[in-house]
């Protein structure tokens, strides 16, 4: 029988204790929360993260064409930076490999899922949370 050390440090909690900010639109927020809570199933978490990115772009009015074209258009119109577009394409490609069950693609690791989620969280901060905080700050400054 294996004896457990009562003083062992937890490395990660499931479901995640990370919260997705309310400023992120509901559909994108829900996909991202589900990705966070399923990081122990990395292929699913990566696909949910790509869905969150897609939902964020759609919430900004980028609804036509493929996710690929929406990412590029958002970058061209300076809604996201070129580097964000590159990272978004990486997340998109990783999700496509899983969604299409590409036989040549390796299954993502938990670390891969964390990297995809980190991007979606950063994108949400950039596109929705920070602008929301700025608007709130302006309102508070006006009412002071």
N, C-alpha and C positions, 0 to 999 in steps of 0.2 A: 504494500500500500504506500502511495506517495503522500508525504506530509506537506501541506501547504504552509508557506511562510505567511503568517498573519500580518507582516509588515511590508509585504510586496507593494510596489508602486504600480498603479494602473497606468497603462500606456495610452489607452483610448477608451471612450465610453460609447456604447451603442444603446439607444439611438444617440445621435450627436447632441451635444449641449450648445452648439453654435446656433445662434438665431439668425434668420434672414430678415433684414430690415423691412419694415412695413412700407417704406417708400418704393420698394420694388413692386411692380404690378403683380396682381394676384396670381395669374397663371405662371409667370416666370418664377415668382416667389415659391409657389407650391412645387414646381419641378425641382427647384434648387433645394428646398427643404427635404424632398424625397431623396435626392442624390446624397445629401449629407447623411440621411438616416440609413442609406443602403450602401455606404462605402465598403462594407464588408462583402458586397457583391459588386466588384469593381466594373465589370462590363455593363451592368445595369446603371450604375452610378454615372459612368461616362456618357451613356446614351441620354439619361435624364438631364445631365448638365448641358449637353448640346441642345436639348429641347428648351431648357431655360434660356440659353443664349438666343435661340430662335424666337422665343416668346418676347424677350426684351427688345429685339429688333422690330418685331411686329408691333409692339406697344409704341414704338417711335414712328410708326407709319411705314416701315419697310416690309411690305406684304407681298410684293410681286416677285416672281421668279423663284429660283432656288435659294437655299441658305447661302451658298457660295456667292451668288450675285448680290444678295442683300448685304452680306458682310462687305463686299467690295464697294457697293454703293454708299454704305454708311461711312466708310473710310474716305471715299472720294468727296463726300459732302461734309467731311470733318465732324461727323457725329462721334466717331471713334478715331483714334490715331492709327497710323500705318502699322505700328508695332502691335497694337491691339488686334488689328485685322489679321496679322500673321498668326498670333496666338489663337484667335478665334478659328482660323482655318485648321490649325493643328487639332483643336478640340473637335471640330467638325469631321476631320478625316479619321480621328480615333474612333468617333462614334459610328461613322460609316462602316469602318472595318468590322465592328461588332454587329451592327444592324444587318449587314449583308453576309455575316458569318464567313468572311474571307478566309479561305483555308490557309493562305500564306501569312496571315496576320497572327501575331501572338496575342494571347489574352492579356488585358490590362492588369496591372498590379494595383494593390491598394494605394501605393504611392502615385501611380498614374491617375487614379480617381481623385486623389487629393490635389494634384496639379490642375486637373480640369476644373474642379470645384473652386480652387483658388482663383482661377481666371474668371469664372462666372461671378464670384463674389466681388472681385475687383471691377468687373464690367458693370455690375449692378450699382456699386458705389459711385463709379464715374458717371453713369448715365442717369441715375435716379436719386441716390441718397445724397450726394454732394449738392446737386441742384436744389433738392428739397431743403437741405440745411441752409443754403444761401437764401432761398426765398423766405424761410422762417426768420433768419437773421435780419433781413431787410425789413420785414413786418415788425419785428421787435424794436428795431432802431426807429422806425416811424412812430411807433406808439409810445416811445420814451419821452 
